[in-house]
Amino acid sequence: MNNKPELSFWQIWNMCFGFLGIQFGFALQNANVSRIFQTLGADVDQIPVLWIAAPLTGLIVQPVIGYFSDRTWNRFGRRRPYFFTGAVWWWPRSCPTYSRTSALPILRRLAKYRTR
């Protein structure tokens, strides 16, 4: 069995400080998710369903992926093939969403100039 390295106080401090930054990022993103949903065209009545969709999906998908990855063992490890496959599968589906949201401010400015 592999021995875990002993971490000093400052190593743990630095690790926790990094996690604090990640939590700030998550909090900022979550603070704006409802507005992002509305920008993407969701009605106010649909927002609660959209908020619950990700946790429910994780509740279903994560145990399935965990079950299969616990029985997978190759030169890339146990989890990496699943991360890579998920990234390759998801990337073409997410690009149009990101393109649309980044293009919205530009399209709004263009629409203002056309209406003048």
C-alpha positions in Angstrom: 0.0 0.0 0.0 1.2 3.5 -0.8 2.1 5.7 2.1 0.6 9.2 2.1 3.1 12.1 2.4 3.1 14.1 5.6 1.9 17.7 4.9 3.1 20.7 6.8 0.8 23.3 8.2 1.7 25.7 5.4 1.1 23.1 2.6 -2.4 22.5 4.0 -2.9 26.2 4.3 -2.0 26.8 0.7 -4.2 24.0 -0.4 -7.2 25.4 1.5 -6.5 28.9 0.3 -6.7 27.6 -3.3 -10.0 25.8 -2.5 -11.2 29.1 -1.1 -10.6 30.7 -4.5 -12.5 27.9 -6.2 -15.4 28.3 -3.9 -15.5 32.1 -4.7 -15.7 31.2 -8.3 -18.5 28.8 -7.8 -20.4 31.3 -5.6 -20.1 34.0 -8.3 -21.2 31.7 -11.0 -24.2 30.4 -9.0 -25.2 34.0 -8.1 -25.8 34.6 -11.8 -27.1 31.3 -13.0 -30.8 32.4 -13.0 -30.0 35.4 -15.1 -27.9 33.3 -17.5 -30.9 30.9 -17.8 -33.1 33.9 -18.7 -30.6 35.2 -21.2 -30.6 31.8 -22.9 -34.4 32.0 -23.2 -35.8 30.2 -20.1 -39.1 31.5 -18.6 -39.2 32.4 -15.0 -41.4 29.4 -14.3 -38.7 27.0 -15.8 -35.8 28.2 -13.7 -36.5 25.9 -10.6 -36.6 22.9 -12.9 -33.3 24.0 -14.5 -31.7 24.4 -11.0 -32.7 20.9 -10.0 -31.6 19.3 -13.3 -27.9 19.2 -12.6 -28.1 17.7 -9.1 -30.6 15.0 -10.3 -28.4 14.2 -13.3 -25.4 13.9 -11.0 -27.4 11.7 -8.6 -28.1 9.3 -11.5 -24.9 9.5 -13.6 -22.2 9.6 -10.9 -23.0 6.2 -9.3 -23.1 4.6 -12.8 -19.8 6.0 -13.9 -18.3 5.1 -10.4 -19.5 1.5 -10.8 -17.9 1.1 -14.2 -14.7 3.0 -13.4 -14.1 0.9 -10.3 -14.0 -2.1 -12.6 -11.8 -0.4 -15.2 -8.1 -0.7 -14.9 -5.7 0.2 -17.7 -2.5 2.2 -18.4 -4.4 5.5 -18.1 -5.8 4.7 -14.7 -9.4 4.1 -13.5 -11.0 7.5 -13.9 -9.1 9.2 -16.7 -10.7 7.3 -19.6 -14.2 8.4 -18.3 -13.1 12.0 -17.9 -11.7 12.0 -21.4 -14.7 10.3 -23.0 -17.0 12.7 -21.2 -15.0 15.7 -22.3 -14.9 14.6 -25.9 -18.6 13.7 -25.9 -19.6 17.0 -24.3 -17.4 19.5 -26.1 -19.3 19.7 -29.5 -22.6 20.0 -27.6 -21.3 22.9 -25.4 -19.6 25.0 -28.0 -22.9 26.4 -29.5 -24.1 27.4 -26.0 -20.9 29.2 -25.2 -20.8 30.8 -28.6 -24.4 32.0 -28.2 -23.8 33.5 -24.8 -20.6 35.2 -25.7 -22.2 36.6 -28.9 -25.4 37.9 -27.2 -23.9 41.3 -26.2 -22.5 41.8 -29.6 -25.8 41.0 -31.3 -27.6 43.4 -29.0 -25.3 46.2 -29.9 -25.8 45.4 -33.6 -29.5 45.4 -33.1 -29.4 48.9 -31.5 -27.5 50.3 -34.5 -30.0 48.7 -37.0 -33.0 50.2 -35.3 -31.6 53.8 -35.4 
